Amino acid sequence: MDGSGSWDAIDWNQIEDPRPRRLGQAVKESMDDFLLEDEAVIAQGHGVVLLNIREAGTLSVTNFRLLFVSQAKKCVIELGTIPLTTIEKLNDDVKLQPLPNLSDKSRPRELLQVIGKDMRIIVFAFLPKTKQKNEVFDALRRYTKPANLWDLYAFSCDPSTIKNDSEPKWRLLREYFRLFRKSLPQFQGAEEVSLSNDWWRLTRVNSSYSLCSTYPSELIVPRSISDEDLFQASTFRSGKRLPVISWCDPGSGAVLARSSQPMVGLMMNFRNNADEKLVCAFGSRTTGDKGSPRKLYIIDARPRANALANGAKGGGSESSSNYPRSEVLFLGIQNIHTMRDSLSRLRDYVDAHGSISSNGTPSAVSVVGDRRNRGSTWGGGNLNSMTSFSSTLGEWLNHIQNILVGASWIAAQIAEEAATVLVHCSDGWDRTTQLVALSCLLLDPYYRTFSGFQALVEKDWLAFGHPFAERMGVPTVAESGGSQYELLRQPSLGNLSSSPSRNALGPSGPSSNASAQSQTSNNSSPILLQWLDCISQLLRLYPCAFQFSSKFLVDFMDCVLSCRFGNFLCNSEREREQSGVTNSCRCMWSYLADLRASGGSFHEHYNPFYDPVKHNGALLPPAAALAPTLWPQFYLRWTCPIESQGGDLESQWHATNKKYAEALKVIIYSLLFYSMSVLLQHR
């Protein structure tokens, strides 16, 4: 399979020509060792070449992933193996340009391009004059965009094997108690527990999700505000996402609250007394011994122009004159569509100019040094590539910087002024979630631990209704004509699972491609990825402040995209409750905890430099330090695998420790062997 850097050089005669065999027999003979529990093969291609690394092997479509097994190494090739829900686009009409110095005599025509949400672009080449490519492509087109929630791999397991430690609602309640610096009673049901202090209280007014369908059932609100006030205030906010407390400090009285935009009308002059009363109540507790009034900051994450444009739909932003001691600020963070397009451009550029590329070019250096390609640089591009890269990278990093700066400013006002801060964007579930969750991470060292990170994600991302299904382009439960959900429990993709709960539903026919495609909208966006990117920047600035490593963040993102677990399915707590996710799917947090336990304190998810004493308070990075760099462990891992780990101290430490452990093992075995030899000689 040697070549000079292009798939044009592949000798197709060296690839094993598969003989027709029944799919079941082929799978049984070759795939059992590589399949996960409840994973089943749907379609398969033999003698397929992964052009990125010019590796031949067997390509299988399963009910969970696209699985590529090397023909020579007899192992799973990570680059060519991708969960179905991580696939963003498929292209079976691929036209790759060969390098100028190579002939076009043997160029294969049966190509399939797979574009992933995890920054990879991979191309598979199939043997010509076979039906394998069409079979694989048809299976992918059908299963990467399932019509129903129940067709996801997460629901393929046997519910009787699921052992979840506790309900998400109970874990959220435990986090609320921690914020109040109280202990959660162990022998009471969640609905029986009460929580309050002199200033705030727990309310279950949303227990049936009648107040707000995308909020959690339990909310923290000012004690002076009645449940009736909450209902009246909710009518003034988009999607009824009224202002509620996300984080609070009982010591200083500081509050971090979140909501959606106010519905101020086209002329920006509508008001709501209950909303104004609620927002002002967040800052009613005075600061300091002298009882000085508390400052209220209302942070609109959007550009000012975008906020004004929302007036056409009745939305907009607050007027500081309606909220005493308040100041309204705009952060200028762009919308989900801008973020999606920016990441797409970055992905294309990284693929085209990496050391491993989907066009089969193995190295930029070999092209630059070729005199027959004068003027070429960076993987066959031209000198304008450098300018293009600066623009593409700068655009993405500018988005990351805006989020970092906004969250750092919010954290500083709360930590230094004990101010009250209310954050919102349009809907209050994208940019708002990014800013609030990142501010919490800066303010509270608990959130920089494994258990705290889970509590933070479950609170601000899951309980407060970030629409994961919409942002990842996967199905969720559908609203019926009435107030109840119409649960789409009928698996439309056929019965692939051994799960009793799914088998009991009976067989069903395949969904049409049109039906599957209808689940995909233009609302997908890398909102969670941006938040994790921001955390990776903070890890670089404060390497001793986090218990977890950058590798943990990468694996966390991969788990979310894979839809292998139920935690991040659907768009809200209500939808997950209605679909029975907790009792039907395995838990991602348990999976990650088991991974760490398998490697002990030396596992790569642990940050070896973590020092909880050094950073036991708020992290308040100065503005000058908030200059982000590309997160190589995530963005470059597929195209520049060596370089993506080159500057990572954590990876170097783990690699050194692994070598040390292996060397120590050799020494111990040698000593044991020597001791046994001595004993045998003296017998």
Secondary structure, 3 states (H helix, E strand, C coil): CCCCCCHHHCCHHHCCCCCCCCHHHHHHHHCHHHCCCCCCEEEEEEEEEECCCCEEEEEEEECCEEEEEECCCCCECCCCCEEHHHEEEEECCCCCCCCCCCCCCCCCCEEEEEEECCCCEEEEEECCCCCHHHHHHHHHHHHCCCCCHHHCHHHHCCHHHCCCCCCHHHHHHHHHHHHCCCCCCCCCCHHHCCCECCCEEEECCCCCCCCCCCCCCCEEEECCCCHHHHHHHHCCEHHHCCCEEEEECCCCCCEEEECCCECCCCCCCCCCHHHHHHHHHHCCCCECCCCECCCEEEEECCCHHHHHHHHHHCCCCCCHHHCCCEEEEECCCCCHHHHHHHHHHHHHHHHHCCCCCCCCCCCHHHHHCCHHHCCCECCCECCHHHHHHHHHHHHHHHHHHHHHHHHHHHHHHHHHHCCEEEEECCCCCCHHHHHHHHHHHHHCHHHHCHHHHHHHHHHHHHHCCCCHHHHHCCCCCEECCCCCEECCCCCCCCCCCCCHHHHCCCCCCCCCHHHHHHCCCCCCCCHHHHHHHHHHHHHHHCCCCCCECHHHHHHHHHHHHHCCCCCCCCCCHHHHHHCCHHHHCCCHHHHHHHHHHHHHHHCCCECCCCCCCCCCCCCCCCHHHCCCCCCHHHHCCCCCCCHHHHCCHHHHHHHHHHHHHHHHHHHHHHHHHHHHHHHHHCC
